[in-house]
Amino acid sequence: MNYQLRRSQAEGAVCANPAQSFTLPARFYTDPGIYEAEKAAIFYKSWWCAGHKSQIAKPGSYLTTEIHEQGVVVTRGLDGVLRAFYNVCQHRGHELARGSGETRLFTCPYHAWTYNLDGTLRTARLTKALPDFKACDFALKPVRVEEFVGFVFVNLDPDAVSLKDQTGTLEDEIRRYVPRVDEMVFAHRHNYDIKANWKVVIDNFLECYHCHPAHRDFVDLVDMDSYRNIINGRYVSQVSDAPRTRTAKAYAFEKGDVDFGYAGWYLWPNLTIWAYPGEANISALMMIPAGPDRTLEHLDWFLPSAEITPQIEAAMTYMDKTLQPEDIALCESVQRGLKSNGYNQGRFVIDPAHPELSEHGVHHFQRMVAEALSAELA
């Protein structure tokens, strides 16, 4: 057991009962060794959102993603089948593809080895004269891939339980609030570079204890009396069924396909999905670890068509110019505070009488982190 993952006698226990538990020690958000341990223990074993089916709808289309140092290319084969592979040529290790696009073959730009979209090696110059060279030995290495409510996920663990089996009723919940989810196409992306550990960003999403003092427009938009933070294993639901005023400070909206206040979901380890009231929409926010104290965020919006209406534009503007800057400032301040000699652990505020404010979702996430790392903290 690595010393960083043990609890010292001076630290409070991160125990199963959230009302008695301390938070993760500060080093879990600052120590480079723990950041490195998370790669194999969490991200190389979990489902990672690579994109959306609308981005690789055509046969021959592809997109790439990176899970830390592990590059992956996802492609829609000419036969229409979705596949994923490690994004590396089997000759000398050069990356095969960059970004996204359309192709009939993957050709390595280094030595021109060429692969079919099913991963088989098609041509490799001058190899016919090599003794015992077999093209079948140099096919691209496959990666697990799965579609889920329109999103495309990959998993580096060949033995991983399918995402659908891991998430229980999540698909039903999303379809309840976004009944047109199958029609959604990519419409817009916002990018953010945050000076905070990825877990600080997740912690912040998983509670609304901070919403009244920090997000005044949000609590005007969302009916907090009906807001619930519900733990469901690998995901956490945050929903407000009661519709709020349609002239909220955040943005004005008309009744949509479903009349509700807000719906959001956290999916282990680093994805959140949101649906805002009004016209049909769904968005995905990926929190991508980029260092012990740095997180890259991609906020993608999906709509029934790529056309952005005035109401959706107003919602996007609220997210980009108000809510995100508020949260980013909070997270960066927390990250600075976690490095202070005057702080190591806090306590979770747990209040069953006020589930909209309770921090039980944060406790659940931090326990999942500790368990994934086999950390002895209780």
N, C-alpha and C positions, 0 to 999 in steps of 0.2 A: 504493500500500500504506500503510495507516494505521500510524503509528509504533508503536502498541500491539501490532500483530501481527507486528512484526519482532523478531528476536533480536539483542540487543546483544552486543558482543564479550565482555562480562563473564559472559554466561550460557552454561550448558552446553546442548548440542544435545538436542532432543527427537527422537531418531533412530529408525530402523526397528527396530534391534536392541534389544529391551527390556533386555538385560543391560548394554548400554552407554549407554542413554538416561537423560537427566535427566527429572525431572517437569516439567510445565508451570510456567512462572514464576508467582509469587504474584499478579501483576497480573491474570491471567486469572480470578481468583476475587474480585477486589476492584474492578476498574476499571469505572466506569459505562459508558464507551465500548465496552468489550468486551461487556458485558451487552446493550447496545443492538444491537451488530452480530450477536449470536447470534439475535435475533428473526427477522430475514430470512434469515440464512444457515443456521439450523438448524430453528427451530420452524415457520416458514412454508413449509418444504419437506419436512417429515417427517410420518409418520403419528402421530396424537394420539389417545389413548384417550378417547372421549367418554362411555362408559358400557357397559352390558351389554344384550344383546338382551331379557333378561327385564324390563328397565325400560321398553322400548318394544315390547312384544309385541302389544298390541291395535291394530287400525286406529284412527287418530286420536290415538294417544299421541305424545308428544314429550318431548325433553329438550334442554337448552341447555348449552353449554360455551364457555369463553373461552380462546383461544390468544393470550396477551398481550392486545393491544387488539382482536383480531379475534373478535367474537362469532359463534357458529355455533348454528343450531337443527337438530336431527335429528328427523325425524318418520317415523312409519309411516303411509303414505297410506291412504285409505279403500279403495284397491285392494290393500293389503297390501305395497306396495313401500316399501323403506327409501330415504329421500332426505335430503339435507342442503343447507342454504342459509346464506349470510351472514345473521345475525340483525339485519336492518336494513330498515326500510320504504324503498321507492324514491321516496317523496314528499319528505320533508325529513330523513330519516336517523334517525328515532326507532327504538329497539329494538322488535322485534315481540313477543318472548316472554321470560318469566323463569322460571327453575327448570324444572319438569317438570309434566306433566299430560296431559289429554285434551281434544281440541277437534275440531271439524269444519272450522273455518276459522281463519286467523290474522287478527285485526283489530288494526290499529295503534291504541293508546290515545290517540294525539295527534290525528289527523284522520280516523280511522275508515276508512282504506283497508283493503280486505279481500282476502285471498289464499287461494286453494285450497291444499290440502296438497301439490299438485304444483308449487307456486310461481307459478302463473299469477295475474295480477291479476283479481279477480272484480268488485269495485266500487270506484269512486273518486268520491266525491261531487262534483257540479257540473262534472265534466270533459267531459261530452258536448258542451258548448257551446264547448270549447276547439278552435281550429283545429289540424288535423293531430295531434290526440292519439290515440295508438294504445296500447291496453292491453298489447299484446304487447311494447311497448318498455319496460315497467315491471314485468316479472316479477322475482321474487326471483333473486338471483345464486347459481347452484349451487356446491356444494362436493363434492369427492370423498368418498364414504363406502363403507365396506367392513366386513363382518362377518368375524371371525377367531376361531375356537374360542369363540364365544359373545360375544366382546367387540366393541364397535362403535367403529370408528376413522374419523377424518376427516383429510383432507389438503387444505391450501389450494393446493397446487401442482397445477394441472390436468394436468400432464404427468408426474406422479410414477409410478414403477413400482408396480404393485399390491403391497400388503403381502404377500400370499401368495407372490408371486414373489421378494420381497426376503428372505423368512425361511426359505426352503429346507425343512429337516426339522423346524422348530420345532413345527409342528402335530402331527407324528407323535410327537415327544418328549412334548408335553403330554398327548396321548391315552394314551401308555404309562403315565404315572403317575396320570392322572385319567381312567380309561376312561368315566366317567359325566359328562364335561364338558358334553355336550349337554343334560343334565337340570338343570344348575345354574341357580339363581335368586338374585337379590340377597337377602342376609340382614341385613347390618349394615355400618355405616361408622364408622371412627374418623378424627378430624381432628387434625392437628398443625401447629403454626406454629414453624418452626425458624430460628434466627438464623445461617444459613449459606447460602452459595452452592449452587445446585442441583447443581453438579459435585462439590462436596465430598461431598454425600449419595450420589451415584452412585459416586464413588471408594470410599467406605466399603463400599457393597454388594458391589463387585466383587472384594473380597479377604477371605480369612479368616485372614490373617496376624495380625489383631488378635483373633481369636475366643478363643484360649486365655486371654490375659490379661484380655479385656474381657467375654466372654460365657460364663461358666463353665457356666451351665445349658444353653446351646445345645450346647456340645461334649459335655455329658452326654447330651443328646437325640439328637445326630447322630453316627454313626460316622465320625470324621474320617479314619480310615485308608482308607476307601473314597470319601471326598469328592474330587470332581474339579471343576476350574474350566476349562471348555472353550470356546474362542473359535470362533464360527461366523458370521463376517461381521457382520451387523447385530444379532446377538444372542449372548449368552454364557450357557452352561449351568452351573449349580452343582448337582451331584447327588451323593447318597450312597445307593447301592443297598442297602447292608447295613443291615438293621433293627437298631435299638438297643434297649436295655432299655425295656420298656413301663411301667416305674415310674420314669421319668426325673424329675429335679427340676423340669423345666419344666412337665410335665403328664403324667398317666397316660393310656394309650390301649390299645385293643385292635387286633388285626390288622384292616386295612381291605380294600378291594377289591384293592389291590396292597400287598404287604409291602415297604416301602422305608424308608430313613432320612430323606431330605429331597430335595426337588426345587425348584429356583428358577431363574428365567430373567430376564436383563436384556434389554430390547428398546429399541434406539435410538429416540429420544434419552432418554426420561425415565420409562420404565415398567418395573416389576419384577412378576413373577408368581411366586407361591409355591404349593406344595402340601406340607402337613405330613402326617406319618404318622398312621394311625388312620382314623377315619371319613372318607368322601369329602368333600373340600373343595378349594377353590381361592381364592386371594385375589390382589388386584391393588393395588399401591402406586404411585400417581402422585406424582411429584415435580414440583411446579409452580413455576417461577421467579416470584418476586414482588419481585425487586430484586437488586442485586449481592450482598447479604448476607442474603437472606431467601428461604426456600422453604416453600411450603404443601404438606402431604402429605394425601392421601386414601387411607386403607387400607380397601378394600372386600372383604367376605367373601361368597362364593357357595357355596351348599349345595344338595343335591338337593331340599330344601324350605326354606321360610323359617323353619321351626322350628329353634331352636338347642338342640342336645342338651347334656347336662352335659359330655361330653368336648370338644365344640367350644367350649363356653363356657370351659372350662379353657384350651384353646389360645388363644382370643381374649384371655383375661386375661393369659396369659404374654406374648403379643405386646404388648399395650397397657400393661401395668404393669411389665414387666421388659425385654424386648428393645428395644422402641422407646425408652424412656428412656435405656437404655445407649448406643444408637447416637446419639441426639440430643445427649447430653452430649459424646460424642466429636466429632461434627461441629461443634458450636458452639465447642469448644475449638480445633479446627483452624482455623476461620474467624478466631478471635482471633489465633492464631499466624501466619496468613498476612499479617496487617497489621503484624507485628513487623519492625523494622529489622534484626533479627538473623536473618531467614530470607528466602530467595527460591526456591531449588530444592533438591530432594533427589534420591535415586537409587531406582530400583525394585529391590526384592529379588526376584530371579528364581532359582528353584531347581527344575529339572526333576525332581530326585529327590523333591521334596516338593510336588507340584502342588496339594495342598490349602492350602498356605501361600503359594505364589508369587503375585506381584503382576502377572502378565502380562495379566490382564483389565483392570486399571487402566490399564496402558500402552496397550492396544488402544483403550480409550475415549478417553484423552487425545489419542492420535493422530487419532482420528476427529473430535474437536473441532477440532484444529488444521487438519486437511484441509478441514473444512466452512467454516472461517473464512478459508481460503487463507493461513494464517499461515506465515511463513517462519521456522521455528524450528530446522531441522536444519542 
